[in-house]
C-alpha cells in the first residue's frame, strides 16, 4: 500500500513539475527550424532498417542462393523434417528419394537446408 501511495505521489509531483516549467523562456525567440522535427523520425527509420530490414534481406538472399544451387545427389532436409536425396531437378520441382522404394516430388520452397556431411546421417532401421 505504501508503494502505491508513493507511486501516486511521484506521478503527481512529476506532473506538477511539468506544468510549472515555462514553455519558452524567451517568447521573442524564433522557432526551431523545420528539419529538427524530422531528425527523430529519420533516426527511427535508420535503426529499423539496420535491425530488421537489412538482416532479413541478407537471410532471404542466402536462402534463394541455397535453393538455386540444388543439384542431383544433394541430401537435404525438408520443411517437414524429412532427410531426403535429390534425384533430379526440373524447374520449380524436385524429384526426391526418401528411401530405396519411395520417391516423391517436392517444390523447391519445401527445402529447409542442405546437408553438407552425408556421413553424419545414418539410416535408422526400424524392426
C-alpha positions as CSV (number, residue, x, y, z in Angstrom):
1,X,0.0,0.0,0.0
2,X,2.8,2.4,0.9
3,X,4.4,1.6,-2.5
4,X,1.2,2.5,-4.4
5,X,0.8,5.8,-2.4
6,X,4.5,6.7,-3.1
7,X,4.0,5.9,-6.8
8,X,0.9,8.1,-7.0
9,X,2.7,10.9,-5.2
10,X,5.7,10.6,-7.6
11,X,3.4,10.8,-10.6
12,X,1.5,13.8,-9.3
13,X,4.7,15.7,-8.4
14,X,6.1,14.9,-11.8
15,X,3.0,16.4,-13.4
16,X,3.4,19.5,-11.2
17,X,7.0,20.0,-12.4
18,X,5.9,19.7,-16.0
19,X,3.2,22.2,-15.5
20,X,5.4,24.6,-13.6
21,X,8.0,24.8,-16.4
22,X,7.6,27.7,-18.8
23,X,7.1,26.6,-22.4
24,X,9.5,29.1,-23.8
25,X,11.8,31.2,-21.6
26,X,12.1,33.9,-24.3
27,X,8.8,34.4,-26.2
28,X,10.6,36.6,-28.8
29,X,13.0,33.7,-29.8
30,X,12.5,32.3,-33.3
31,X,11.0,28.8,-33.6
32,X,13.4,25.9,-34.3
33,X,13.9,25.0,-37.9
34,X,11.5,22.6,-39.5
35,X,14.1,19.8,-40.1
36,X,14.5,19.4,-36.3
37,X,11.1,17.7,-36.2
38,X,12.3,15.1,-38.8
39,X,15.5,14.1,-37.1
40,X,13.9,11.6,-34.6
41,X,11.8,10.1,-37.3
42,X,14.9,9.6,-39.6
43,X,16.8,8.1,-36.7
44,X,14.0,5.6,-36.0
45,X,13.8,4.7,-39.7
46,X,17.6,4.1,-39.8
47,X,17.5,1.9,-36.7
48,X,14.5,0.0,-38.1
49,X,16.4,-0.6,-41.3
50,X,19.6,-1.7,-39.6
51,X,17.9,-4.0,-37.1
52,X,15.1,-5.6,-39.2
53,X,15.1,-5.0,-42.9
54,X,18.8,-5.5,-43.7
55,X,19.3,-8.8,-41.8
56,X,16.1,-10.2,-43.3
57,X,17.1,-9.3,-46.9
58,X,20.5,-11.0,-46.3
59,X,18.8,-14.1,-45.0
60,X,16.4,-14.1,-48.0
61,X,19.3,-13.7,-50.4
62,X,21.2,-16.6,-48.7
63,X,18.1,-18.9,-48.9
64,X,17.5,-18.1,-52.6
65,X,21.1,-18.8,-53.3
66,X,20.8,-22.2,-51.5
67,X,17.7,-23.1,-53.4
68,X,19.2,-22.1,-56.8
69,X,22.3,-24.3,-56.2
70,X,20.4,-27.5,-55.5
71,X,21.6,-30.4,-57.7
72,X,21.2,-34.1,-58.1
73,X,22.6,-36.1,-55.2
74,X,22.3,-33.4,-52.6
75,X,21.0,-34.6,-49.2
76,X,18.5,-32.0,-47.9
77,X,16.1,-31.5,-45.0
78,X,12.6,-30.7,-46.0
79,X,10.4,-28.2,-44.0
80,X,8.6,-31.3,-42.7
81,X,11.9,-32.6,-41.2
82,X,12.5,-35.5,-43.7
83,X,16.0,-36.1,-44.8
84,X,15.9,-36.9,-48.5
85,X,18.2,-37.2,-51.5
86,X,17.5,-35.2,-54.7
87,X,17.2,-37.4,-57.7
88,X,16.6,-34.7,-60.3
89,X,15.9,-31.0,-60.5
90,X,13.3,-29.6,-63.0
91,X,12.2,-26.0,-62.8
92,X,10.4,-25.4,-59.5
93,X,10.0,-29.1,-58.6
94,X,12.5,-31.7,-57.3
95,X,12.2,-35.4,-57.6
96,X,13.4,-36.8,-54.2
97,X,14.1,-40.2,-52.8
98,X,13.0,-40.7,-49.3
99,X,14.3,-44.3,-49.1
100,X,15.1,-47.1,-51.6
101,X,11.4,-47.7,-52.5
102,X,9.8,-44.3,-52.0
103,X,10.2,-41.4,-54.4
104,X,8.2,-38.2,-54.5
105,X,8.0,-34.7,-56.0
106,X,8.7,-31.6,-53.9
107,X,8.7,-27.9,-54.6
108,X,11.9,-26.1,-54.1
109,X,10.3,-23.9,-51.4
110,X,9.9,-27.0,-49.3
111,X,13.6,-27.3,-48.6
112,X,14.8,-26.1,-45.2
113,X,18.5,-26.8,-45.5
114,X,21.2,-28.7,-47.5
115,X,23.2,-31.2,-45.5
116,X,26.9,-30.9,-46.1
117,X,28.1,-34.1,-44.4
118,X,26.3,-37.1,-45.7
119,X,28.3,-39.4,-43.5
120,X,26.9,-37.7,-40.4
121,X,23.4,-39.1,-41.1
122,X,23.0,-42.8,-40.6
123,X,19.8,-44.5,-41.6
124,X,17.8,-45.9,-38.8
125,X,16.4,-49.4,-39.3
126,X,13.1,-49.9,-37.5
127,X,12.2,-53.6,-36.9
